[in-house]
Amino acid sequence: MAEPGMSVSPYWELTFDADGDVDGPERDRLLAQITERGVRDLIVFAHGWNNDRSTATALYRAFFAPVPGLAPKARIGYAGVVWPSMRFCDEPIPDLPRSVAAVEAQAAPGPALDKDTRRALLGAFPARATVLGRLARLLDERPPGDEGLAEFGRLVRLLVEPGPGGPGVADVPGEDGPAVFRSDPVAACAELAGALAGLGTAEGFALPDPWNGAKELLRQATYYTMKRRAGTVGEHGLGPAVGRLAAAAPGVRVHLVGHSFGGRLVSFALRGLPAGVRSVKSVTLLQGAFSHYAFAAALPHDAGRAGALRDRQERIDGPLVCCHSRFDTALATFYPLASRCADDDRSVGGLALGRLLGDRWGAMGHDGVRAVPGTAALDLAAALRGPLPGSGCVNVDVAAVVRRGGAPSGAHSDILHPELARLVLAAGRIA
């Protein structure tokens, strides 16, 4: 019998705050119950951007639903990670009704930041209510001239100033330094508006409105905050929690799954695993929103540097499976745009679509793990025929199913397919 409100059983949730501190009673409940429930394989799923617990739970309910039928004899437990992320409400979420509502809201006249997005921003930046109020007013009013844009840029800069815990860790050296927030905000907004128009998401053939670029600048501020937070929660929260689980229930095999920034979260959990812990038997990344060079021992454009997760795939007693799709517009365009904006040596101008693809700013979920020798490459059909490699990195082209979705994110959230649930089971060798 499934848990109330969930499609599978036994199911637990693990809630983390922005610093990676776990909800103690939730963790202790899982540790106390997992052995008595006879669990042998625990699938731990981390969501990407969303605005509330109910959205995360709905994602887990839908993704997990086919698993019992695919492995009826397996003794599987399920855990959903809940961490403080956010999305703009014009960004879709995995195949849920609110996605339709978001599209309708985007088409309807109204404030530049709808009430749900404002509420989410307050949750992401709880100490910046006054700043966020002024940013919202500026986006509504769109004052002419440069003065308003300059003030907007100054206020956005306040949001991305690192807190006491520092700016977080980069996927590759230099990537997490958002130079765009330190540059001339008037020029940055104009260039971002031009880039968005060139990608078909803003003004079309009309002269780009720099205030569209200003909204994108605010989106980039939330992007960097969530990106840093995902790494922090993974390394300082989920990794140690898996270590506690290994000590309490050494026979339980753990399988980490992450969508979007949740892929970054579960990957950085490998950095936080206590020494000697070998309970993680597989990691599956669903459209991972972090650098395709994160696991590289040497960066192709700078051989003297490595990715932040160099060799961390060796902490897995099994494979790291990276799902990627060419139909993921968010990772084909917006992720490189954001990463390029962070580069100290480049302008945000000239961001033609053709120049974004396949360059040094690419994302896992668009073209897979890069610069890791021995990485296997399969299409989805071959991966499901199996068996998958028993260790190392495995790129799986899932474009056969991850292909639906409109602007601006394309198929980034099109992950609710039984084939992907089968892939998680195959990666973990769950019978």
Steps between C-alpha positions, in 0.01 A plus 500: 500500500636843403563781745221762512533726198775285347494236227755270665591363841703528713568865426685759705594862446826668595478878531811717491542872559716729287811414702448125457371434852256209493171478686610278789169325576450415131850354472465307824165358391657365182796353690270336754251356251702394197630174646169397657327564165734250334641744246797380295512779238426864583437739209569860604365765258595872511282748310627796301339841502151528648324718752355277769493159666173401334655544155798284598274231646287498185813444291610209718153347501486505118857382437490218754154371400612244238793364705316230704358352181841502333672321789222319689730274702752765602499637855511869413466804722461855375621836631422845363745783567337837569734797482438877468515565127282718283390548144349790313139414437544526121733199523330162464520223756487130419171435320278637775181709461668816629713496188188574296398771743846654471472523122158664530632745758791587275266586214263708712562870571610581851804585713846401378535284811181312586406443863627141505841605371518785752415258780766258377760777483423597859556139598831490314621835635320535835719787622447709186127579504554874448742441214262256332210741534694773324615260226140396437388863476776583253403206279136613508577866428791451254616863528664637184868584489797342672442609858238237579705220343805609696302489824358161405850362446619637833210334681554165326865517607383511862319168451807312380744628760628190680376444852705387801542155346677639194403478134490123476700268283529514122460209260818612330745769620384852427147400401325620814625859486205686346686785331179612330375632836814710542498644147313803367135400564363714217721326245439159660121540481518612139724209403288245685189635327675467164611145577147398602353659187752310290391177667137570415383551859448874517435771241525306175589742222429814704773702670568315828369669813783518758245443776455146368872467558452644849251224585752247367768657722275436801440144380877453479534618861261230615678250275836562668347489845327167434809359331722577798234377739464166318872435544488600866198281579658206320845521655409610852153347526420198290852353493533485881140373528585208269801437723274483806274258315796278408597477866143431619399258223817369331310253282292768322607586144450870417414633154516877449284667234491872423315719250648830378671671798406190697754319282762741625380441854535121489835527320642731765371256763788279382738765636328484836504123544705396804820312420449132435126517434417279198121482532427716194447245222386731221446865412256598224496858371181609324574809291772610741543879511872524567821500301573204274862535616420466872656150520795578271854444623623764255298770325540497120541879494735505802683172561642626828158508663242234581126489559374541855389135509816351356501122555197521731324243282744254660310544828210313336501122526335489160441731201426870466232520230457839335179547298515768233271627224552740212143620553588654839493868404567615856836324499577558132457876528426644843761301691786604266364855507519502878842340511638733237363794692715384792825503304728789587659510156191503278215732423140378505466635147513290187318204651371347178342161547756323284784627715341379820479133410787269579734764639677522835181608680290194417280314748477132591138470395563635153798297381609277789818457704804638318878457527481187717692219327312173469153657510253272323240642259167327435159587368200426719403177325851357538516608863172324578606184322797502735691416689645841578869530586563412862700813576616831357303762310231402252337754267149400389329695223137511614371724220268219394277585798631833639381711209180690594476858622470854375695820558693592698620166641415245232509142625698577815217383725368220279626225732187313605545189286505135610808454282694733730376314806623180334835667444532579872430135579751384237769735631454360851464139386171484687330180390 
